[in-house]
Structure formats: C-alpha cells, structure tokens
Amino acid sequence: MTTGSVNSTLEKKSRKSKQVIVDEKSPLLPTKHGVGSGFDEFNGASFSGAVFNLSTTIVGAGIMALPATMKQLGLILGIAMIIFMAFLTQASIEFLLRFSRTSKSASYGGLMGDAFGKYGRMLIQICVLVNNIGVLVVYMIIIGDVLSGTTSEGVHHAGVLEGWFGAHWWNTRFFILLITTLVIFAPLAGLKRIDSLRYTSTLSVALAVVFLVITVGITVFKLINGTVLMPRLLPNVTNVASFFNLFTSVPVLVTAFICHYNVHSIANELDDNIEIKSVVRTSLLLCSSVYVMTSIFGYLLFGDATLDDLRSPSDARFPIVFYPLRLNMDGLLFPSARPLASDNSRFALLSTALIVIIFLGANFIPSIWDAFQFTGATAAVCIGFILPSAIVLRDRYGIATKKDKILSIFMIVLAIFSNLVAVYSDAYSLLKKNSPKSE
C-alpha cells in the first residue's frame, strides 16, 4: 500500500481543519468538530477501539448463518471458503485505502465520486442503504425468533418468553420488536460519533466470543458422551441442481465479511490514520478465527438439523451498522446540506424513518436466509468486491499494478458469476416449491 509521507501530512492537516467544504470528495460527516459544534473535545480514537468497531461491523448476523453454510458446503470446502473470502476482503479494503490516499478522499462515497462522478457516489450510497437495511432487518428477525419463537418447515420452535410464560399478546413478535426498538435501538441510534460506539462494539465482540465458548463447550461434552455424529466433510452433489445450489452460500459468505462502508469513518477518527491497515488485518484475523470455530462446532453440534441461524445474541451490533446507513441516506437525499451531526432536526428525522423501515421489514420478512440471499447477491457483493475492483481498473492516477488489475478482474468475474448462479438457483427452488404437485 502506498503511504507517502506527503499524503499522510496532508490528510492529517485536512482532518484538523474546521472549515466545512461541501464537495464530492468530502466525508458525509465531519471528522473533527469545531468549538461551536456542540461536541465534547475529541482527540482521536484508540487502536483497540478501532479494532472493536471494525470487528463489530464484520461479526454479526453472518455468524449465525455460517453453520448452515457448512451444512451445505461440507466442513472442508466451507472452511476453505471462509479463509478465501477473508483474503479477498483484505485485498479489496487495501485497494480502497490506497486509492483514497492518492485521491485525498475521506469516504467511500468520495472515492467513488472521484473515480466515476456523482453517479458513482450515488451507486455506493444506494448499495450501503440496501445492504445495511437488510442486515439490520436480520438482527430484528433473530431477536424475534429468540424471544417469541419461529416456525420452520411446519415445526414451531418456542421462543424464550413463550417457553417461560406461554403464548400471550405481550410476547408476540410484533410487540417484542416494538419494545426492543423503543427501549434499546432508538437510544443507541442517537449517538453521533462512531467512536462513541466502542463500548457497544466491545460488548458485541464479547457476546460473539461467549456464544462461541458455549457452543464449543456443549459440543465437547457431546463428543465425550459419543452423541455427536460424523459431520459431512464435502458437499452432497447428486445432480446439476444440487451443484448450482452450492452457490446460494456465496451471498451469505460475502455478507459475513462486509465492513468496507465503515473503514473510512473509523480511519478518520484514528489519532494516526496510517494505523488503519493494521486495524483491518487484526479485525479480519479475529473475525475469521471466530467464524471458523463457530462454523465447525456449530455444525458438529447440530449436524444436518442445523437451522438457518443459531440465534446468537447480536443486537449490540445494531448501532455500528446503523451509523453508516444514516450517513449514506443523508448524503443521497441532502448532498449539499450542512453536516448531519450539526443538524439535530435532520438527524432525528432520518433516524426515525430508517428505524420504522427496519421494524416493518422485520415483521414481514420470514427468514434471515431470505434477507441474506437478497442483500448478499446484490448490494453486499458490489460494496465488497465489484466497486473496489472497478476503482482499480479505472485507475485515474496510474498507481495500479498489473497484479492489482488481474486480481480486480478475477473478483468481478467471480462475484458476478457466483451471484447470478445463486439468484437463479434460489428462483428455481422457489418456483419448484410453489408449483402444484402432480398426483
């Protein structure tokens, strides 16, 4: 990665400037706040806080669907795909950081604007909206499943509250999600600076680790008792349809590593934003380790009875995903307005509208697998691989190497092919499921 001292100095000076300039390269929120902005003094985020924030952006809903992915791909291919996806994610993020420094862009949207103009900036903003709304809807679906129960393939799985108290109006999905939204999500969504979320991010990573420890403990106990069956190591491919069905796991794996939309915000708040490269590598190593362990032991524990999600607690990740969602919605609707953090009315209006949309989506979308398939095959793959690769191939400043361009072409071809096959396979399965059975 190119990190010239001249560019580094310019970046630090620009981040300390108090003048607000509205153009296509400016971040959607100010990186430093002036005296009259109403913020407490902020001297830069810590390395550990940045790692937790980026790790929380990565680890979340994807961790619950990965054991189901192992069920589909088998342990060997599934683990190999997790590691492969982590390396591709690191490469695509390094593309973004390198070209951002050269173009002096302080946001993903600014970089897309620099490479492709205002329509490029609008494209990434729309992709972030679709992806993050889908991910947040998934969180709410999981909370509803855990607390009020769910029905899968005609079998009802009672939720925690339903199991304790029986079925009542106050522990229905709608009421549970309404209370969770008003009491937990709405206050967290009111935080205006991403570093303020470091404590909820730490909690989110801790919950993921606790979930992993519990899963490992139960699995080891069952292994000792001899009640764990031998897992499938390779996918079960019996015909062409089952082969194409393997590609439906790709959108889930892509979604599990998407964090690109928060990298610039986290880098902007670091005291020394050159550290962002180490932050990315540390976060990806941490999250990949958690993913591999959860996938192995979750699949060992449940085998072929693994559901679409293992219902891990992930609501602590809500604010770190909501932050860039609101940021990009504001940039799309009000591109020339003053910074969102300094306009309380606009901030409250956008926050309320987005929370209502997410709440309604969680009540009408039945399964997290459906949400993953849609967001992963469309917005997530654009954010993570197609758009970073397109920036490299555009190469406005002539800094891309031959290796960069070959890898970019590979990413685009792989992303488009695998996701087209996944969409086709999903559509085929849905039509076959809904077609009338012949007598």
N, C-alpha and C positions, 0 to 999 in steps of 0.2 A: 504493500500500500504506500502511495506517495504521500509523505508528510513533511513537506518543505518547511523550513523554519520561517520563511517569509509569510507563507499562507497561514501558519499557526499564529503568528503575531497579529496578522490582520483579523483573524477570526476572534481572538481574544478581545481586541480593541472594539470590534463591531458588537460583541456581546455586551460590552460595558457601556455602550452609547445609550444615552437617554432619549435621543431623537427618534420619533416614530415615523418610519417611511413605509408607505403602502405601495408595494410593487409585487411582481410575480415571484421574486426570489425571497421575500421576507417570510419569516415563520408566521404561523397563524396566531400565535400568542407571543408576547414579548419574552425574551429570555432573561432580561434583567428589568427590574421595576424601578421607576423613578421615585422621588421623595413623596410626591403627591398622589401616588397611585393607590394608596390605601393598603399596601402590603407591609408585613414586617420585614426587617432587614434580612437579606438572604445572601450568604457568602459562597454558595456553591454546594452541590450535592456531594456526598461521600462516595467512594468506590463501592463500599458494601451496599449502600442504599441503592446505587445504580444497578448493581448485580441483582438485588432482590426485586427491583421494579421490572427489569427486563425478564428475569426468570418467571415472575408472575404473569407477564404478558404471554410468555410461551406456555408454561404449565397451566392447565385449567381444564376445560371441558374435554380436550383431546385425551387426557389421561384416563378418562372413564371409558372411552370407546376403543382404546388400544387392545385390551384383552379380546374384544370381539374381532378385531383385525387379526390377531394371532389365530383365532379360531378359523378364520377364512384363509389365511396365507400359510398357516403352519408356523411352528416356532422358528425354524432356521431361516426361512425366507422373510418372515415378519421382522425378526431382529435385524437381519441384514438391511431391510428397507428403512428401519428407524435410523440406523447408523448412516446409511447413504443419504437420507433426507437431511440429517444434521450437517453433513459436509456440504451439501448443496446450499443449505440455508446460510452457512457461514460465508460461502463464496459470494452469494447474491448480496448479503449485507456489506461485505467488503467492497463490492462494486459501488454500492450506494455511497458509502463513506468516502471512497477515493474520488469519485466524480463530484461529490458535494464540496469537498475541499477545493478542487480545481475551479469549480464554477462559483464558489463562495455562496452556496445555497445552504440555508439553515433549516430546511424542512424537506420532506419527501415531495410535497407538492411544489415547492420552489425548484427542486431539481428537475421534476417533470416539466415544469413551465419553462425552465431554461433549455431543455432538450427539445420539447415539442410544442412550446407555446401554451396559450391559455387552455386549449382543448386537452392537452396532455395533463395539465394541472387539474382540470375538471374530472378527467378519467380516473386519476388516482383517488380523488376525493369521493367519487361515486363508489369505487371499489371498497374503500375503507368503510363507507356507510353500510353497504350490503354485508360485508364480512362481519363487522362488529355488531350490527343489529342481530345477525344470525347467531353469533357466539353468545351474546347476552340472552337471547331467547332460549338457547340451550341451557344456560345456567338456571333460568327460571323453571324450565321443564324438569330439570333434575331435582330442584328443590320441591316442586310439586309432587314428583314421583316419591321422593324420600318421605315427605311428611303426610301426604294424603293418599299415596298408592297409585298404582298404574295397572293396566290390563295389557298383556302381551300374548298374542296367539290364543285368545279365548281364556287365558288363565289370569286371574286377578291376584296381584301382589299387594298386600295391605301395606299402607304407609305406617310410619311410627305412631302418629297420633290416632290413626284408625285402629291400629293394633292395641293401643293402650285404652282408648275410651270408646271404641266402636264408631260406627258411621254417624256423624252429626252434621248439621249445616255449617258449623263453625270450623270443621276440619275438611271441608271440600277444597278442591284445587283452587277455585276462584278466590275464596275467602283467605286461604293461606297465602296465596301470592299477593293479594291486596295488602295484607298486614305486613308481609316481608318487604314489599316495595315502599310502603309509607314509613316504616319504622327503621329499616336498615339501609336500603338502597338510596332512597331520596337524600338523607343526610350525607352519605358518602359521596354522592354525585355533586354536592355543593362545594367540594374542595377545588380550588382554582389552580393550584400548582402541583405538578406531578410528584415533586419530592415530598410533598405532604402525605403522599400515599405510601411512603416507605414502610410504615408500621403495619398497614393492612397487607402490604406485599409480603412482609416478613411472616405475618400470620398465615397467608395463603400458602407460601412455600412450606412452612412448618406443618400445616394441615396435610399437604401432599405427602410429606415425609412420614407423618403419623399414619396416614392411610396405607402407605407402603409397608411400614413396620407391622401394622396389624395384619395385613394380607400375608406377609412373609411368615409371621408367627403362626397364623392359622394353618397355612399350607404345610409348614414344617411339622406341626402337630399331627396333621393328617397323614403326612408321609411316614412318620414314625409308626402310626397305627395301621399303615398299609391300606388306607382308604382312598388314596389318590391314584387314578388310572393313568396309564401311559399316554401323554399328550401326542397329538398329531404333529410330526416334525415337518412335513411337507404338505402342500395343498392337495386337496382331493379333486383332481381334474378327471372327469369321466367323459366329457363331450365338449363341443365347441362353446356351448352356452356357459358351462361351468368355468371354462378358461376365461371368457370375457368377464365373468362375474368377479374374478380376482381383481380387476381394475377398479371396482367400486370402493376398494380400500384406499386407493390413491388420494382421493379428496380428503379423507379422514387424516391421513398421514401429513398431507400438506397443511391442513388446518392446525394440526398439533404443533407445528413449528413456526407459524406466522407471528412475527413480532416486529416486522420492518417498519410499521407505521409509528412505533414508539421510539425507535432508535435515535432519531434526530432530537426529539424532545428531551430524552434522557441525556444525550451528549451535550445539549445546550445548557443544561443545569449543572453539569460537572464543573468542578473548580478548574480542572485541566482536561479539556475535551479530547486530548490525544489519548486519554485512558480508555476511550470508548471501545477501541479494538480489543483490549484485554477484558473489558466488561462483557463484550459479546462472546468471546471464547469461553470465559468462565461460566457464563449463563448457559450456553449450549452444552457444555460438558456436564454441568449439574443436571440440566433437564433431560438430556439423553440418558444419563445414568438412571434417573427416576423412571423414565419411560420404559427402558429395557427391563428393569427389575419388576415394575408393575405388570408389564405385559407377560413376563414369564410366570410369576407367581399367581397373578390373577387368572391366567388360563389354566395353570396347573390345578388351581383350587376349584374352578367351575367346569373345566373341560368343554365339551360340546353343549353344555347347558348354559354357557356364558350368554348373558343378555347384551343388548346394545350398549348399556352403560352399567358400571359397577357402583354408581351412586356415591362417588367421593364428594366430600364437602368442598365446594368451590366458590361459594358466594363471596368470599373475601377477595376474589379476583375481579369482581364486578367493576369497582371504580377505576382500575388501571386500564380496562378496556373501554369504559365509558368516556374517559378523558379524551382520547383521540377521536372518538366518534363525534362528540360535541364540537371539537375543534374543527373537524373537516366539514361538518354540516354548516358551521358558521362561515367557513371560507367559501363554500359553494353558494350559499344564499346571500351573504353580505361580503363580497370580496373587497370592497373599498371602504368598509366601515372601520371605525377605530378598534383597537384590540379588544377582544371579547372580555378579557379579565377586568377591563376598566368600565364595562357597561353592564351593570347589575340587572337591568330590565331584560336585555337581550340574553344574558346568561341564564336567567331564570326561565324565560320563555322557551329557549332551546332545550334546556334540561328537562322541563316538564313535558314538552311534546315528545321527546325521544323516549322518556320513561313510559309514557302512555302507549306508544307504539310497541315497545318491547313487552309490556304487560299484556296487551291484546294478542300479540303473536304467541306468547307462551300458553295462552288459553285455547288457541285454535290449532296449533301445530302439535300433532300427537306424539312424535318420536324425535329424539335427538339425532338418530341416524338420518332421518329425512332432512333435517336442518343442515347437518354436516355435508350431505351429498350436494345440496344446492350451493351453499357458500363455498365449499371446498373446490367444486368443479367450475366455479365462475370467478368470484371476486378474490378468493384466497390465492389461487394459482396465479392470477395477474399481479397481485401485490408482491408475492414471494419470488416469482421466477420470471414471468414474461416481461413485466415492465423494467426490472433491473437489467435484464438482458438486452432489452430494446435500447436502453440508455447507453449501454456499452457499444452496441452496433452503430448507434447514431454517432457517437464519439466526436462531439463538437470540438474538443480540444486536442485531439490526436494523441491521447495518453493510453489508449487500449492496446494491449499486446496481441499478438496472433493467438496465444493461448487463451486470453480473455474472450476473444471473438469466437473461437471454436467452442469453448465451454458455454457461451451465451446461446449459440445456435443449438447446441445439444439440449440446454434447459428448455428452450422454446419448443423444440420438436417433441421432447419427452412430455412436457406439460400439456400441449395441445392434443397429442395422440392419446395419452392415457386418460385424459379427462373426457374427450369425445367418446371413447370406448365405454367409460364409466357411465356417462349420461345415457348412451344407447342401451347398455345393459340394464340400468335402472328402469328405463322406459319399457323395455321388453318384459322385464319381470313384473312390472305394474300392470301392463296390458294382459299378460298371461294370468295373473292373479285375479283380475276383474272379469276375465272372459267367462261366459257361461259354460259349465261343464257338460260334456256330452254324455248322454245316458249310455 
